[in-house]
Amino acid sequence: MEGYAGAYDEQTDSTKQQERHYYLLSELQTLVKDLPCSFQQRLSYTTLSDLALVLIDGTVYEIVQGLLDIQHLTERNLYNQRQKLHGEHRALKQELVRKHKEALQTCKTHNLAVLRMNQQGETEALEQRIREEQRMMDEKIVVEMDQKVVDQQNTLEKAGVPGFYITTNPQELTMQMNLLELILKLQQKETQSDLDDGFIVSNYLTLPILVLTIPRWVAAVVALRARSKLEP
């Protein structure tokens, strides 16, 4: 009898998994309709079915949450570093202005032209130093964010999420972001459904932004750096 009971339990679990797989697949097929047509065509039935399979137990939701936490921490650290550098630059400028003002107040008239020329040179040297340090900081930000994307791609690939692998191809990156959008929308829908039913599933957290999406201030850094490369 115990053997029959065990077999029955296994069959029940298998049936539940199949039902959940069909449910997730159906939901994904509905959500795909909101994506641009060009990406809808690339998301085949097999891809969506494979995606539904890896979402069954909620592990992928936890992985994405972990990646998001790491990304947020990295963004905050980089932002704080950039703000600290800006603060140091403001202090340097203010100190130089104060120094120049004091020098002008005590300067003899016949030395004024030479003093102004020297001060102009000091100002230009400081501005050049600031530009160089800002450039180095911005490059550091871009490199670290690029590395975060690689880490995320690698982690999701190892987790078996279809469509994820290390790439810098813009179209493939957009496809990966679309896949994540599907995952997050489905997760949010399930979370809301659990809440409506009176349950709170702690593993299914609502994610505020997409992994692989960089914040606006980082995007601005990237744009500025790209523009500066085009300038003579």
DRENKOL-349347 format. One record per residue (C-alpha): residue number from 1; residue in three letters; x, y, z. Coordinates in steps of 0.5 Angstrom, whole numbers, plus 2048, in hexadecimal, padded with zeros to 3 digits. Layout:
N
num->NUM&residuo->ALA&east->X&north->Y&up->Z
...
! end
This chain:
232
num->1&residuo->MET&east->800&north->800&up->800
num->2&residuo->GLU&east->806&north->805&up->802
num->3&residuo->GLY&east->808&north->804&up->7FB
num->4&residuo->TYR&east->802&north->805&up->7F8
num->5&residuo->ALA&east->801&north->80C&up->7FC
num->6&residuo->GLY&east->808&north->80E&up->7FA
num->7&residuo->ALA&east->807&north->80D&up->7F3
num->8&residuo->TYR&east->800&north->811&up->7F3
num->9&residuo->ASP&east->804&north->817&up->7F7
num->10&residuo->GLU&east->809&north->817&up->7F1
num->11&residuo->GLN&east->803&north->817&up->7EC
num->12&residuo->THR&east->800&north->81C&up->7F0
num->13&residuo->ASP&east->806&north->821&up->7F0
num->14&residuo->SER&east->808&north->81F&up->7E9
num->15&residuo->THR&east->800&north->821&up->7E7
num->16&residuo->LYS&east->801&north->828&up->7EB
num->17&residuo->GLN&east->808&north->829&up->7E8
num->18&residuo->GLN&east->804&north->828&up->7E1
num->19&residuo->GLU&east->7FF&north->82D&up->7E3
num->20&residuo->ARG&east->803&north->832&up->7E5
num->21&residuo->HIS&east->807&north->832&up->7DF
num->22&residuo->TYR&east->801&north->832&up->7DA
num->23&residuo->TYR&east->7FF&north->838&up->7DF
num->24&residuo->LEU&east->806&north->83C&up->7DE
num->25&residuo->LEU&east->806&north->83B&up->7D7
num->26&residuo->SER&east->7FF&north->83D&up->7D5
num->27&residuo->GLU&east->801&north->844&up->7D9
num->28&residuo->LEU&east->807&north->845&up->7D6
num->29&residuo->GLN&east->804&north->844&up->7CF
num->30&residuo->THR&east->7FF&north->849&up->7D1
num->31&residuo->LEU&east->805&north->84E&up->7D4
num->32&residuo->VAL&east->809&north->84D&up->7CD
num->33&residuo->LYS&east->803&north->851&up->7C9
num->34&residuo->ASP&east->805&north->857&up->7CD
num->35&residuo->LEU&east->80C&north->857&up->7CA
num->36&residuo->PRO&east->80E&north->85A&up->7C3
num->37&residuo->CYS&east->80D&north->855&up->7BD
num->38&residuo->SER&east->814&north->854&up->7BC
num->39&residuo->PHE&east->815&north->851&up->7C2
num->40&residuo->GLN&east->80F&north->84D&up->7C2
num->41&residuo->GLN&east->811&north->849&up->7BC
num->42&residuo->ARG&east->818&north->847&up->7C0
num->43&residuo->LEU&east->814&north->845&up->7C6
num->44&residuo->SER&east->812&north->83E&up->7C3
num->45&residuo->TYR&east->80D&north->839&up->7C7
num->46&residuo->THR&east->813&north->835&up->7C9
num->47&residuo->THR&east->817&north->83B&up->7CC
num->48&residuo->LEU&east->811&north->83D&up->7D0
num->49&residuo->SER&east->810&north->836&up->7D2
num->50&residuo->ASP&east->817&north->835&up->7D5
num->51&residuo->LEU&east->816&north->83C&up->7D8
num->52&residuo->ALA&east->810&north->839&up->7DC
num->53&residuo->LEU&east->813&north->833&up->7DE
num->54&residuo->VAL&east->819&north->837&up->7E2
num->55&residuo->LEU&east->814&north->83B&up->7E5
num->56&residuo->ILE&east->810&north->836&up->7E8
num->57&residuo->ASP&east->813&north->835&up->7EF
num->58&residuo->GLY&east->814&north->83D&up->7F0
num->59&residuo->THR&east->81C&north->83C&up->7F0
num->60&residuo->VAL&east->81D&north->841&up->7EA
num->61&residuo->TYR&east->819&north->846&up->7EE
num->62&residuo->GLU&east->81E&north->846&up->7F4
num->63&residuo->ILE&east->824&north->846&up->7EF
num->64&residuo->VAL&east->821&north->84C&up->7EB
num->65&residuo->GLN&east->820&north->84F&up->7F2
num->66&residuo->GLY&east->827&north->84E&up->7F4
num->67&residuo->LEU&east->82A&north->851&up->7EE
num->68&residuo->LEU&east->826&north->857&up->7EF
num->69&residuo->ASP&east->828&north->858&up->7F6
num->70&residuo->ILE&east->830&north->857&up->7F4
num->71&residuo->GLN&east->82E&north->85C&up->7EE
num->72&residuo->HIS&east->82B&north->861&up->7F3
num->73&residuo->LEU&east->831&north->861&up->7F7
num->74&residuo->THR&east->836&north->862&up->7F2
num->75&residuo->GLU&east->832&north->868&up->7EF
num->76&residuo->ARG&east->832&north->86B&up->7F6
num->77&residuo->ASN&east->839&north->86A&up->7F7
num->78&residuo->LEU&east->83B&north->86D&up->7F0
num->79&residuo->TYR&east->836&north->873&up->7F1
num->80&residuo->ASN&east->839&north->874&up->7F8
num->81&residuo->GLN&east->840&north->874&up->7F5
num->82&residuo->ARG&east->83E&north->879&up->7EF
num->83&residuo->GLN&east->83B&north->87E&up->7F4
num->84&residuo->LYS&east->841&north->87D&up->7F9
num->85&residuo->LEU&east->845&north->87F&up->7F3
num->86&residuo->HIS&east->841&north->885&up->7F1
num->87&residuo->GLY&east->841&north->887&up->7F8
num->88&residuo->GLU&east->849&north->887&up->7F8
num->89&residuo->HIS&east->849&north->88B&up->7F1
num->90&residuo->ARG&east->844&north->890&up->7F4
num->91&residuo->ALA&east->849&north->891&up->7FA
num->92&residuo->LEU&east->84F&north->892&up->7F6
num->93&residuo->LYS&east->84B&north->897&up->7F1
num->94&residuo->GLN&east->849&north->89B&up->7F7
num->95&residuo->GLU&east->850&north->89B&up->7FA
num->96&residuo->LEU&east->853&north->89D&up->7F4
num->97&residuo->VAL&east->84E&north->8A3&up->7F3
num->98&residuo->ARG&east->850&north->8A5&up->7FB
num->99&residuo->LYS&east->857&north->8A5&up->7FA
num->100&residuo->HIS&east->857&north->8A9&up->7F3
num->101&residuo->LYS&east->852&north->8AE&up->7F7
num->102&residuo->GLU&east->857&north->8AF&up->7FC
num->103&residuo->ALA&east->85D&north->8B0&up->7F8
num->104&residuo->LEU&east->859&north->8B5&up->7F3
num->105&residuo->GLN&east->858&north->8B9&up->7FA
num->106&residuo->THR&east->85F&north->8B9&up->7FC
num->107&residuo->CYS&east->862&north->8BA&up->7F5
num->108&residuo->LYS&east->866&north->8C0&up->7F3
num->109&residuo->THR&east->863&north->8C3&up->7EC
num->110&residuo->HIS&east->869&north->8C2&up->7E8
num->111&residuo->ASN&east->869&north->8BB&up->7EA
num->112&residuo->LEU&east->862&north->8BA&up->7E8
num->113&residuo->ALA&east->862&north->8B8&up->7E1
num->114&residuo->VAL&east->867&north->8B2&up->7E3
num->115&residuo->LEU&east->863&north->8B0&up->7E9
num->116&residuo->ARG&east->85D&north->8AF&up->7E4
num->117&residuo->MET&east->861&north->8AB&up->7DF
num->118&residuo->ASN&east->863&north->8A7&up->7E4
num->119&residuo->GLN&east->85C&north->8A6&up->7E7
num->120&residuo->GLN&east->859&north->8A4&up->7E1
num->121&residuo->GLY&east->85F&north->89F&up->7E0
num->122&residuo->GLU&east->85D&north->89C&up->7E7
num->123&residuo->THR&east->855&north->89C&up->7E5
num->124&residuo->GLU&east->856&north->899&up->7DE
num->125&residuo->ALA&east->85B&north->893&up->7E2
num->126&residuo->LEU&east->856&north->892&up->7E7
num->127&residuo->GLU&east->850&north->891&up->7E2
num->128&residuo->GLN&east->854&north->88D&up->7DE
num->129&residuo->ARG&east->856&north->888&up->7E4
num->130&residuo->ILE&east->84E&north->888&up->7E6
num->131&residuo->ARG&east->84C&north->886&up->7DE
num->132&residuo->GLU&east->851&north->881&up->7DF
num->133&residuo->GLU&east->84F&north->87E&up->7E5
num->134&residuo->GLN&east->848&north->87E&up->7E3
num->135&residuo->ARG&east->84A&north->87A&up->7DD
num->136&residuo->MET&east->84D&north->875&up->7E1
num->137&residuo->MET&east->847&north->874&up->7E6
num->138&residuo->ASP&east->842&north->874&up->7E0
num->139&residuo->GLU&east->846&north->86F&up->7DD
num->140&residuo->LYS&east->847&north->86B&up->7E3
num->141&residuo->ILE&east->83F&north->86B&up->7E4
num->142&residuo->VAL&east->83E&north->869&up->7DD
num->143&residuo->VAL&east->843&north->863&up->7DE
num->144&residuo->GLU&east->840&north->861&up->7E4
num->145&residuo->MET&east->839&north->861&up->7E2
num->146&residuo->ASP&east->83B&north->85D&up->7DC
num->147&residuo->GLN&east->83E&north->858&up->7E0
num->148&residuo->LYS&east->837&north->858&up->7E4
num->149&residuo->VAL&east->833&north->856&up->7DE
num->150&residuo->VAL&east->838&north->850&up->7DC
num->151&residuo->ASP&east->837&north->84E&up->7E3
num->152&residuo->GLN&east->830&north->84E&up->7E2
num->153&residuo->GLN&east->830&north->84A&up->7DC
num->154&residuo->ASN&east->835&north->845&up->7DE
num->155&residuo->THR&east->830&north->844&up->7E5
num->156&residuo->LEU&east->82A&north->843&up->7E1
num->157&residuo->GLU&east->82D&north->83F&up->7DC
num->158&residuo->LYS&east->830&north->83A&up->7E1
num->159&residuo->ALA&east->829&north->83A&up->7E4
num->160&residuo->GLY&east->826&north->837&up->7DD
num->161&residuo->VAL&east->822&north->83E&up->7DB
num->162&residuo->PRO&east->821&north->83D&up->7D4
num->163&residuo->GLY&east->824&north->843&up->7D0
num->164&residuo->PHE&east->829&north->845&up->7D5
num->165&residuo->TYR&east->831&north->844&up->7D3
num->166&residuo->ILE&east->837&north->849&up->7D3
num->167&residuo->THR&east->836&north->84E&up->7CD
num->168&residuo->THR&east->837&north->855&up->7CC
num->169&residuo->ASN&east->832&north->855&up->7C5
num->170&residuo->PRO&east->82D&north->85B&up->7C6
num->171&residuo->GLN&east->827&north->857&up->7C3
num->172&residuo->GLU&east->829&north->851&up->7C8
num->173&residuo->LEU&east->829&north->855&up->7CE
num->174&residuo->THR&east->823&north->858&up->7CC
num->175&residuo->MET&east->820&north->851&up->7CB
num->176&residuo->GLN&east->823&north->84F&up->7D2
num->177&residuo->MET&east->81F&north->855&up->7D5
num->178&residuo->ASN&east->819&north->853&up->7D2
num->179&residuo->LEU&east->819&north->84D&up->7D5
num->180&residuo->LEU&east->81A&north->850&up->7DC
num->181&residuo->GLU&east->815&north->854&up->7DB
num->182&residuo->LEU&east->810&north->84E&up->7DA
num->183&residuo->ILE&east->813&north->84B&up->7E0
num->184&residuo->LEU&east->812&north->851&up->7E4
num->185&residuo->LYS&east->80B&north->852&up->7E2
num->186&residuo->LEU&east->809&north->84B&up->7E3
num->187&residuo->GLN&east->80C&north->84B&up->7EA
num->188&residuo->GLN&east->808&north->851&up->7EB
num->189&residuo->LYS&east->802&north->84E&up->7E9
num->190&residuo->GLU&east->803&north->848&up->7ED
num->191&residuo->THR&east->805&north->84C&up->7F3
num->192&residuo->GLN&east->7FE&north->850&up->7F3
num->193&residuo->SER&east->7FA&north->84A&up->7F2
num->194&residuo->ASP&east->7FD&north->847&up->7F8
num->195&residuo->LEU&east->7FC&north->84D&up->7FC
num->196&residuo->ASP&east->7F4&north->84D&up->7F9
num->197&residuo->ASP&east->7F4&north->846&up->7FC
num->198&residuo->GLY&east->7F6&north->848&up->802
num->199&residuo->PHE&east->7FD&north->845&up->802
num->200&residuo->ILE&east->804&north->849&up->802
num->201&residuo->VAL&east->809&north->845&up->7FE
num->202&residuo->SER&east->810&north->848&up->801
num->203&residuo->ASN&east->814&north->845&up->7FB
num->204&residuo->TYR&east->810&north->849&up->7F6
num->205&residuo->LEU&east->812&north->850&up->7F7
num->206&residuo->THR&east->810&north->856&up->7F3
num->207&residuo->LEU&east->816&north->858&up->7EF
num->208&residuo->PRO&east->816&north->860&up->7ED
num->209&residuo->ILE&east->81A&north->860&up->7E7
num->210&residuo->LEU&east->81D&north->85B&up->7E2
num->211&residuo->VAL&east->824&north->858&up->7E3
num->212&residuo->LEU&east->829&north->85A&up->7DE
num->213&residuo->THR&east->825&north->861&up->7DE
num->214&residuo->ILE&east->82A&north->866&up->7E0
num->215&residuo->PRO&east->828&north->86D&up->7E4
num->216&residuo->ARG&east->827&north->873&up->7E0
num->217&residuo->TRP&east->82D&north->876&up->7E3
num->218&residuo->VAL&east->832&north->870&up->7E1
num->219&residuo->ALA&east->82E&north->871&up->7DA
num->220&residuo->ALA&east->830&north->878&up->7DA
num->221&residuo->VAL&east->837&north->877&up->7DC
num->222&residuo->VAL&east->837&north->872&up->7D6
num->223&residuo->ALA&east->834&north->877&up->7D1
num->224&residuo->LEU&east->839&north->87C&up->7D3
num->225&residuo->ARG&east->83F&north->878&up->7D2
num->226&residuo->ALA&east->83D&north->876&up->7CB
num->227&residuo->ARG&east->83C&north->87D&up->7C9
num->228&residuo->SER&east->843&north->87F&up->7CC
num->229&residuo->LYS&east->846&north->87A&up->7C7
num->230&residuo->LEU&east->843&north->87D&up->7C1
num->231&residuo->GLU&east->845&north->884&up->7C3
num->232&residuo->PRO&east->84C&north->886&up->7C0
! end
